[in-house]
Amino acid sequence: MSTRCWDYISKNRADFGVQRICRVLEASRANYYRHLATRPVPSARPRRSGP
């Protein structure tokens, strides 16, 4: 599955639920949740503001 598929599921899960979307797209829920667990997390460091 492409990242676009996982992004689609993330954006629409509140409306349709992960199980239903995965069934329609013939995607594995386990793979979706694995993708969420392994995607990069934004840095916890605060951004510098100005000089």
C-alpha positions in Angstrom: 0.0 0.0 0.0 1.2 3.5 -0.7 1.6 6.2 1.9 -1.4 8.0 0.2 -3.6 5.1 1.2 -2.6 5.3 4.8 -3.0 9.1 4.7 -6.5 8.7 3.3 -7.4 6.3 6.1 -6.1 8.7 8.7 -8.0 11.6 7.3 -11.3 9.7 7.1 -11.2 7.4 10.0 -13.5 9.6 12.2 -16.2 9.5 9.5 -16.1 5.9 8.4 -13.9 4.0 10.8 -10.6 2.2 10.1 -12.2 -1.2 9.8 -14.7 -0.1 7.1 -12.1 1.8 5.1 -9.6 -1.0 5.2 -12.2 -3.5 4.1 -13.2 -1.3 1.1 -9.6 -0.6 0.1 -8.6 -4.2 0.8 -5.9 -3.0 3.1 -4.7 -4.7 6.3 -5.6 -2.9 9.5 -2.5 -4.3 11.1 -0.4 -2.7 8.4 -2.1 0.6 8.9 -1.4 0.6 12.6 2.2 -0.5 11.9 2.6 2.4 9.6 1.3 4.8 12.3 3.7 3.3 14.8 6.8 3.6 12.5 6.3 7.0 10.9 8.7 9.7 11.9 7.8 11.8 14.9 8.4 15.6 14.7 11.3 16.8 16.8 10.5 17.7 20.3 13.0 20.6 20.2 11.3 24.0 19.9 12.0 25.9 16.8 14.3 28.9 17.0 12.5 32.2 16.6 14.5 34.9 14.9 18.2 35.8 15.2 
